Amino acid sequence: MTPSPAPARPLSATLPPPAMWEHQSLFRVSAQLFAEGIFNLLDRNLRPEVFLLGLASGREEDDPHSVVVEPPTLRYSPQDFMGIKTLAASFEADAGPRDNVYHLHPQDHDRMEKQHWYELVCRATEQTICELVESRQEARRTFCSTPLSLNGYLVVLVVQLAAGPYNSYYTLPGKATSTRPASLPHAAVLEFLHECTRALREADTADNEQPVLDRDYNEVLRGAGRRLMLRISPGSAHGLYDACLGIAALRHEGGEGQGTMLLARRQHAAIVPVLTLEAPVPLRDHRSIRKLLELTEGRTGLVSDASHVFGLGYVVEEDHPQYEPLATVQFTNHYGWELRHGGHTLMRVVSNTPRLPQSKVQADNFARVAHQVFPSLDDSEVAYLWELALEAANQSHGTMLCISTGAKVEAERLRRQCFRVVPRVMTPPVLRLASSIDGAVLVEPDGTCYAIGVILDGQATEKGDSSRGARYNSAVRYTSSSPYPCLAVVVSEDGWIDLLPSTQHT
């Protein structure tokens, strides 16, 4: 008996998913590399992941090809996003009637209505992905760009960051929006999405249709710093970031600029005036502000509304009924300053580039990395290495502790670029002495030291960072090419602290 033929599959199920435009895969890869370059400068643990979502304008939601996901191999499928337009429409219905502003020119009104719809789609997309993340327990933070109309699709760019590292940084109180970043990582996300949207918009009008993401990573972070300073400025005054750069770049009678500036509106109830200037000094007068910084001491700082400096004052105690956490700019050294709020550091600016505050190495993070690199170590042995790492982290001039299973062999190989020592178990007091000279302290996982002042070498790698110093980049090269499991604790002179494990052994 001849078997009956199998039922034919629907034609739509056999066709490959449509492409939004020819170079969408290339753009997604470029955006992924762009995100990694930016967020690795802030915190390598953020681990950005970028994908594209396209909603076909001329297809019904139940059409199998109404949604395009790039890359197609993503853990999310097009079916996960087929209800976005319906969800966006429900937001509009739940909001009730709006106070519509009708423009004289019909095109202006249509453009405003279209922008409002795009914002609803962005909100619906973000909520849909957040629900997917929560249901799958993915521990990711999701951010979406405002959709861009491209070749009949509403294209949304999505970037996800590791939730743990992202949430570990202090955030400003109040609701965060696309124009009000809550932290430096959030401001960097907004700047990244803005840059990607700009590239897509230019590609839509360019002949080659290939979006270009070639902006310098540090320049993107400077844009993020400006966004954050705009959020923190009283009255949303522009120019505060660049004014602080100009002030920090000046010296007064040969000395580095150090002092505090309180950011608050004039006659703020939480500030006790100490000295009031008869004529406020414009913040753009960098030399005068730099000179006035010499008057600040302890709690007393310059009082500014981000446009002018009015005099000296200090914030009342926390138990005072008028107390309110205020933003402050702490000038720390030449070309260096910090933005703080309520006693928390939001960002550090070193040589015109914003960075996240680098705290001491966390015990749980160190233990996790140490167990990955050296799985045979027990908790007591890791705790001992943690004591050594803490001592290294306390060095203000910068140092490096290199823990390697091949420390003995490496000390012999690098004998011409180190001081070999009689093997001995390293202790925190001895480490403090040994790390007072340039170069790394080389120890085995059991704490035995074989060399100090080691100049590490290694093969060139794309993981280097030109904005960091020689100590950091030499550690990156060494750990990337070391044939032995190793972990470098790098303490830079500007306060950066990094854990660099050998990648092939993690």
C-alpha positions in Angstrom: 0.0 0.0 0.0 1.4 3.3 -1.0 1.8 5.6 2.0 -0.1 8.9 1.8 2.0 11.9 1.2 2.9 14.1 4.2 0.8 17.3 4.5 2.4 20.2 2.8 4.0 22.8 5.0 2.6 26.4 4.6 4.7 28.3 2.1 5.4 31.0 4.7 7.0 28.4 7.0 9.5 27.3 4.4 10.6 30.8 3.3 13.6 32.4 5.1 12.8 35.4 7.2 12.8 38.6 5.2 15.6 41.1 5.4 14.9 44.7 6.5 17.8 45.9 4.4 20.8 44.4 2.7 23.4 45.2 5.4 21.5 44.6 8.6 23.8 41.8 9.8 26.8 44.0 9.2 25.3 46.8 11.1 24.3 44.6 14.0 27.9 43.2 14.3 29.3 46.8 14.1 26.9 47.9 16.8 27.9 44.9 19.0 31.6 45.8 18.6 30.8 49.4 19.2 29.0 48.6 22.4 31.8 46.4 23.7 34.3 49.1 23.0 32.3 51.6 25.0 31.2 49.6 28.0 34.4 47.7 28.4 36.0 51.1 29.2 33.5 51.5 32.0 33.2 48.0 33.4 34.0 44.8 31.6 31.5 42.9 33.7 28.6 44.8 32.0 28.8 42.4 29.0 26.7 44.3 26.4 24.6 42.4 23.9 23.0 44.1 20.9 20.2 42.9 18.6 17.8 44.5 16.1 14.0 44.2 16.1 12.0 45.1 12.9 8.2 45.5 12.9 6.8 45.4 9.4 4.5 48.4 8.9 2.4 46.8 6.1 1.8 43.4 7.7 -0.8 42.2 10.2 0.6 41.0 13.6 -0.4 37.4 13.0 1.7 37.3 9.8 4.7 35.0 10.4 7.0 37.7 8.7 5.6 40.7 10.5 8.6 40.7 12.9 12.3 40.3 12.0 14.9 39.6 14.6 18.6 40.1 13.9 20.5 37.9 14.4 18.0 35.1 13.6 19.9 32.8 16.0 19.0 35.0 19.0 17.4 33.3 22.0 14.3 35.4 21.3 12.1 34.5 18.3 9.9 36.7 16.2 6.8 35.2 17.8 7.9 36.7 21.1 7.3 40.2 19.7 4.1 39.8 17.6 1.9 41.6 20.2 4.0 44.8 20.4 1.8 47.0 18.3 -1.3 45.9 20.2 0.4 46.6 23.5 1.5 50.0 22.3 -2.1 50.8 21.3 -3.3 49.7 24.7 -0.9 52.3 26.3 -2.6 55.0 24.2 -6.1 53.8 25.2 -5.2 53.6 28.9 -3.7 57.1 28.9 -7.1 58.6 27.9 -7.5 61.7 25.8 -4.4 63.8 25.3 -4.1 67.6 25.0 -3.3 67.6 21.4 -1.5 70.6 20.0 -2.5 71.2 16.4 0.2 72.9 14.3 -0.6 75.3 11.5 1.2 73.1 9.0 -0.4 69.6 8.7 3.0 67.9 8.2 4.2 69.2 11.6 1.2 67.7 13.3 1.6 64.4 11.5 5.3 64.3 12.5 4.4 64.9 16.2 1.7 62.2 16.1 4.2 59.8 14.5 6.8 60.5 17.1 4.3 59.9 19.8 3.4 56.5 18.3 7.1 55.6 18.0 7.6 56.3 21.7 4.7 54.0 22.6 6.2 51.3 20.4 9.5 51.8 22.2 7.8 51.5 25.6 5.9 48.3 24.5 9.1 46.7 23.1 11.0 47.4 26.3 8.2 46.0 28.5 7.9 42.9 26.3 11.6 42.1 26.6 11.7 42.8 30.3 8.9 40.3 30.8 10.8 37.7 28.7 14.0 38.4 30.8 12.1 38.0 34.0 10.3 34.8 33.0 13.6 33.3 31.9 15.6 34.7 34.9 18.3 36.1 32.6 19.6 38.8 34.9 19.8 41.4 32.2 18.9 45.1 32.0 17.2 46.1 28.7 17.2 49.4 26.9 15.6 50.2 23.5 16.0 53.0 21.0 13.1 55.0 19.6 12.0 53.2 16.4 13.3 54.4 13.1 11.3 53.9 9.9 13.5 52.1 7.4 12.4 50.2 4.2 8.9 49.6 5.5 10.0 48.5 9.0 10.0 50.1 12.4 13.6 49.3 13.4 14.3 49.1 17.2 17.9 48.7 18.4 18.1 46.8 21.7 21.1 46.7 24.1 21.2 44.5 27.2 23.6 44.7 30.1 24.4 42.4 32.9 22.0 43.4 35.7 24.3 42.7 38.7 27.2 45.0 37.6 24.8 47.7 36.3 22.7 47.8 39.5 25.8 47.9 41.7 26.5 51.6 40.8 24.7 54.5 42.6 21.8 56.0 40.7 20.2 59.4 41.1 16.8 59.5 42.9 13.8 60.2 40.7 12.5 58.7 37.5 15.1 58.0 34.8 14.0 58.8 31.2 15.6 59.0 27.8 16.6 62.6 28.7 17.3 62.1 32.4 20.0 59.5 32.9 20.2 57.9 36.4 23.9 57.0 36.3 27.0 57.1 34.1 26.2 53.6 32.6 22.7 54.8 31.9 24.0 57.9 30.2 26.4 55.8 28.2 23.5 53.6 27.0 21.5 56.7 25.9 24.6 58.1 24.0 25.2 54.7 22.4 21.5 54.4 21.2 21.6 58.0 19.9 24.8 57.2 17.9 23.3 54.0 16.5 20.1 55.7 15.5 22.1 58.5 13.8 24.1 56.0 11.8 20.9 54.2 10.7 19.2 57.5 9.7 22.2 58.5 7.6 22.4 55.0 6.0 18.7 55.4 4.9 19.8 58.4 2.8 23.3 57.3 1.8 24.0 55.6 -1.5 25.8 52.6 0.0 23.3 52.0 2.8 26.1 50.9 5.1 25.7 52.6 8.5 29.1 53.8 9.9 29.8 53.7 13.7 33.2 55.2 13.8 33.0 57.6 16.8 35.8 57.3 19.3 34.8 55.3 22.3 36.1 57.9 24.8 34.2 60.6 22.9 31.0 58.7 23.4 31.8 58.6 27.1 32.4 62.3 27.1 28.9 62.7 25.6 27.5 60.5 28.3 29.3 62.7 30.9 27.7 65.8 29.5 24.3 64.1 29.6 24.8 63.2 33.3 26.0 66.7 34.2 23.0 68.2 32.4 20.7 66.0 34.5 22.4 67.1 37.7 22.7 70.8 36.9 20.2 73.1 38.7 17.8 74.3 36.0 19.3 71.9 33.5 22.0 74.4 32.6 24.3 73.4 29.7 28.1 73.7 29.8 28.8 72.5 33.3 30.9 69.5 32.2 33.1 71.6 29.9 33.5 74.3 32.6 34.7 71.7 35.1 37.2 70.4 32.5 38.5 74.0 32.0 38.8 74.6 35.8 40.6 71.3 36.5 43.1 72.0 33.7 44.4 75.2 35.4 47.0 75.5 38.1 47.2 78.2 40.7 50.7 79.4 41.7 52.0 76.0 40.5 49.6 74.0 42.7 47.1 71.4 41.5 43.4 72.4 41.6 41.7 70.9 44.6 38.5 72.0 46.2 34.7 71.5 46.3 31.8 73.1 44.4 28.2 72.7 45.6 25.6 72.6 42.9 22.3 74.2 43.9 20.0 77.0 43.0 20.7 80.3 44.6 19.6 80.7 48.3 19.0 77.0 48.6 17.5 76.1 52.0 20.0 73.3 52.6 23.0 75.5 52.2 24.4 77.7 55.0 26.1 80.7 53.4 29.6 81.6 54.7 30.7 84.3 52.3 28.6 85.9 49.5 30.1 87.6 46.5 28.7 91.0 45.7 29.0 90.2 41.9 28.6 86.5 41.0 31.4 85.1 38.9 30.4 83.3 35.7 31.4 79.7 35.6 33.0 80.2 32.2 35.7 82.5 33.9 37.8 79.4 34.7 40.8 81.3 36.1 38.7 83.2 38.7 36.9 80.0 39.7 40.2 78.2 40.0 41.5 80.9 42.3 38.3 80.9 44.4 38.7 77.1 44.9 41.6 77.9 47.2 39.1 79.3 49.7 37.3 75.9 50.0 38.1 73.6 52.9 36.4 70.6 54.5 32.6 70.9 54.2 32.8 74.5 52.9 32.8 74.8 49.1 31.9 77.2 46.3 28.1 77.5 45.7 27.1 77.5 42.1 23.9 77.1 40.0 26.0 75.7 37.1 26.0 79.1 35.6 27.6 81.4 38.2 29.4 81.1 41.5 27.7 83.1 44.3 30.1 82.5 47.2 31.0 80.0 49.9 28.7 77.8 51.9 28.2 74.3 53.3 25.4 71.8 53.5 23.4 71.4 56.7 23.6 68.1 58.7 21.5 65.2 57.6 19.2 65.4 60.6 18.4 69.1 59.8 14.8 69.5 58.6 16.0 71.4 55.5 18.6 68.8 54.5 18.6 67.6 50.9 21.3 65.6 49.2 23.0 67.9 46.7 25.4 67.3 43.8 29.0 68.4 44.3 32.0 68.6 42.1 35.2 67.6 43.9 38.4 68.8 42.1 41.0 66.2 43.1 44.1 66.9 41.0 45.3 68.4 37.7 42.8 67.4 35.0 40.9 65.3 37.6 37.6 65.8 39.2 34.6 63.8 40.5 30.8 64.2 40.4 29.2 63.2 43.7 25.6 63.1 45.0 24.6 62.5 48.5 28.0 61.2 49.5 28.2 58.8 46.5 30.5 59.1 43.5 28.7 59.1 40.2 31.7 59.4 38.0 35.4 60.3 37.9 36.9 62.3 35.2 40.5 61.6 34.4 42.2 63.6 31.6 38.9 64.7 30.1 37.4 61.2 30.0 34.6 60.0 32.4 35.1 56.8 34.3 33.1 54.9 36.9 34.2 55.0 40.5 36.6 52.1 41.1 36.1 50.8 44.5 38.3 48.3 46.3 38.2 44.8 44.9 35.2 43.0 46.2 35.8 39.8 48.2 33.1 37.7 46.5 34.1 38.9 43.0 37.7 38.0 43.7 36.8 34.6 45.1 34.7 33.9 42.0 37.4 34.8 39.6 40.1 33.0 41.6 38.1 29.8 41.7 37.6 30.0 37.9 41.3 30.4 37.2 42.5 28.0 40.0 39.8 25.5 40.6 41.9 23.4 42.9 42.2 26.1 45.6 40.0 25.8 48.7 38.3 28.7 50.4 41.1 29.3 52.9 43.7 29.5 50.1 41.5 31.9 48.2 41.1 34.0 51.4 44.8 34.2 51.8 45.2 35.4 48.2 42.5 37.9 48.9 44.6 39.4 51.7 47.4 39.9 49.3 45.1 41.5 46.8 43.8 43.8 49.4 47.3 44.9 50.2 48.0 45.5 46.6 44.8 47.5 46.2 45.9 49.9 49.1 48.9 51.1 47.1 48.3 54.7 46.1 51.1 54.8 43.6 49.8 51.8 41.6 51.2 48.3 41.5 50.5 44.8 40.2 50.2 41.4 41.8 50.5 38.5 39.3 49.4 35.1 40.6 50.5 32.3 38.2 50.8 28.5 38.5 54.0 28.9 36.4 55.5 31.6 38.6 58.8 29.6 39.2 59.3 29.0 35.5 58.3 32.5 34.5 60.7 34.0 37.0 63.5 32.1 35.3 62.3 33.1 31.8 62.1 36.8 32.8 65.2 36.8 34.9 66.7 39.7 32.8 63.7 41.9 33.5 63.0 41.2 37.2 64.6 40.8 40.6 64.5 37.1 41.4 64.2 36.3 45.1 64.8 33.3 47.3 61.3 31.6 47.3 59.3 32.6 50.3 55.7 32.8 51.3 54.5 36.3 50.6 52.7 38.2 53.5 50.9 41.5 53.3 53.6 43.5 55.1 56.3 42.1 52.8 54.1 42.7 49.7 53.8 46.3 50.8 57.6 46.6 50.6 58.0 44.6 47.5 55.4 46.6 45.5 57.1 49.9 46.3 59.2 49.6 43.1 57.9 49.4 39.5 56.9 46.0 38.1 54.8 43.1 39.2 55.1 40.9 42.2 55.1 37.3 40.9 53.6 34.6 43.2 52.2 31.1 42.9 48.6 30.3 44.0 50.0 29.0 47.3 51.5 32.5 47.9 55.2 31.6 47.2 57.0 34.6 45.7 59.7 34.0 43.1 60.3 37.5 41.7 59.6 41.2 42.3 59.8 44.2 40.0 58.8 42.0 37.1 58.4 43.6 33.7 55.7 41.4 32.1 55.7 40.7 28.4 53.2 39.2 26.1 51.8 39.2 22.6 49.8 42.2 21.3 46.1 41.8 21.7 42.9 43.7 20.6 41.9 43.7 24.3 44.3 46.5 25.0 43.1 50.0 25.9 45.0 53.0 24.6 43.4 55.2 27.3 44.9 53.2 30.1 48.6 53.1 31.2 51.5 50.8 30.4 50.9 48.8 33.6 47.4 47.8 32.6 48.2 47.0 28.9 51.2 44.9 29.8 49.1 42.9 32.2 46.4 42.4 29.4 49.1 41.2 27.0 50.6 38.9 29.6 47.4 37.3 30.8 46.1 36.9 27.2 49.1 34.9 26.1 50.3 33.2 29.2 50.5 29.4 28.9 49.8 29.1 32.6 46.6 29.9 34.5 47.2 33.3 36.0 45.4 36.2 37.5 46.7 39.8 37.6 45.5 42.4 40.2 46.3 45.7 38.6 46.2 48.9 40.6 46.7 52.0 38.5 48.0 55.4 39.7 44.7 57.0 38.8 42.8 54.7 41.2 41.6 52.0 38.7 41.6 48.5 40.0 41.2 45.5 37.6 41.2 41.8 37.9 42.6 40.3 34.7 42.4 36.5 34.5 44.1 34.4 31.7 41.2 34.1 29.3 42.1 30.6 28.0 41.8 29.2 31.5 38.4 30.7 32.5 
